[in-house]
């Protein structure tokens, strides 16, 4: 299948949903009791699928989507980036924002194959930092690959099987591109979150290398939505909502201010406040204010005044 190019993540999301609807093939649902595709053994869910699809997002900073039919949780969207960059597999830290992570845990305490754990939390190596160091030494390297799927995953008895296979960072001239290998992509429900996370990782890497943000390229093994989501897909495709604003350029790489970001997220999660004296620029201050407002709005009707003028305001 030929690759399709889109300007923004919003356009890419609508585009892949339309492609699946137009030319996808219906596949009988998996019966694997370890898979969310069978509701963990309760019910096989047939799905409509494209095999081997590829897309390119030309402007990954334009990473937000807008939909009333498929509402996006701003709290989870924003917190998940910090959670991944922290290298954690602690279930409690992320289910505060998204309780749907609970069934993927085997022990009720951890997500054994959490993306962040493999990205930068392994005992043997911080893959994200290693890729940065490699590209600093050799900007033309083709070896800057973060492996997110291990040989053990194919036969693992875990419910938590990585959907992303790898992140391949390629610096050409002054531009950093990222090629993402995806085992299985839930197009309707998860693509907006996955694209946001990966594009933030890409931009953090680009900033740390003093590079411009280049294209974000996805190669999907299985790109699909479930048959029981088809009505939702039709609603999303019928919407005529304004495109969300593009996020501003990142100035401080997330990896360079990670201690502050982790501290701030913990304070928001546990106390609903932001710590004073954080060594962060306006980009990350607005980001954290949006996270705080989103976390508050989950339990109250507080108006997120401090993000009214930001690119995140439409999410509330």
C-alpha positions, 0 to 999 in steps of 0.5 A: 500500500502506498504511503499517504502524506498529511500536514497535521495529526488531525488530518492524518487521523481523519484520513486513516479512518476514511481509508480504513472505512473505504478499503479496509477488510473485515477480520474476525476478532481475536480469541486470545484471552490476553488481548484487549481485542477479545475484551481479555477473553470475554468477547471477540471483537471483529475489526476492519483493517488495513495491512502494511499502511504507511503515513507521513505527518509533515508538521508533527508540531501540529499534533492536536486533534479536535472532535466532539464525537471522540472526546480526548482526555487532556489530562491523560494526553499531557501526563502520558508524555511525562510518564513515558519520559520518566521511564516508569512502569508504575500503574498508579501514576498513570491510572490517575489520569486513565483508569483503562490502563488497569486491565493491562497490568498483570500484578495490579501494580505495574505495566510491565511493558510500559513504553517509558520503561523500555524507552529510558527505564531499563536497568541496562540502558537508557535508549533515548539518551543513547540515541541522542549521544549517538546522533551527537557523535555521528549525525548521519548515523542510521543506528539511532533506534529505540526498540520497544518490542523485545524477542520475548514479547511474541510468547509472553503471557502478559496482557501488556504487549507493546503496540509500538515496535520502534522509534528510528531517529534520522538526522539529515542536514538540520532536520530530525525525522522519526520513523515509527514502526507500529505492530497494532494501531487502534485508529479510532481510539488511540492514534490521537494519543500515540501521535501526540506522544511520539511527536513530543518525543521526536521534538524533544530529541530534535531540540536536544540536537539543535535540529529542526523538527522534520516529518513523522512517519508511521509504518503500521502492521495492522491499522484498524478500528473495531466494528463496534466503533463504526458508528463513532467513526462515522460521527468523527468523519461527519464533523466540520469542526475548526482545526486545533491550533498548532503547538508552539516550538519547544525550547527546552528539551523534555529530557533536559528538564525532566526532573522538574516535569516529574516533580510538577506532575507529582504535585499536580497528581497528589495535591492539585498544585504546581511547585514554586520555583521550577526552572522551566520556560513558558512552553512547559509552564503553560503545558503544566498549567493545562495539565493541572486544569485538566486534572482539576476538571475531572473532579470539578467544574473549575474553568481553566482560566490559565490556559484560555489563550493557549493551544490547549483551550479547546480541549476543555 
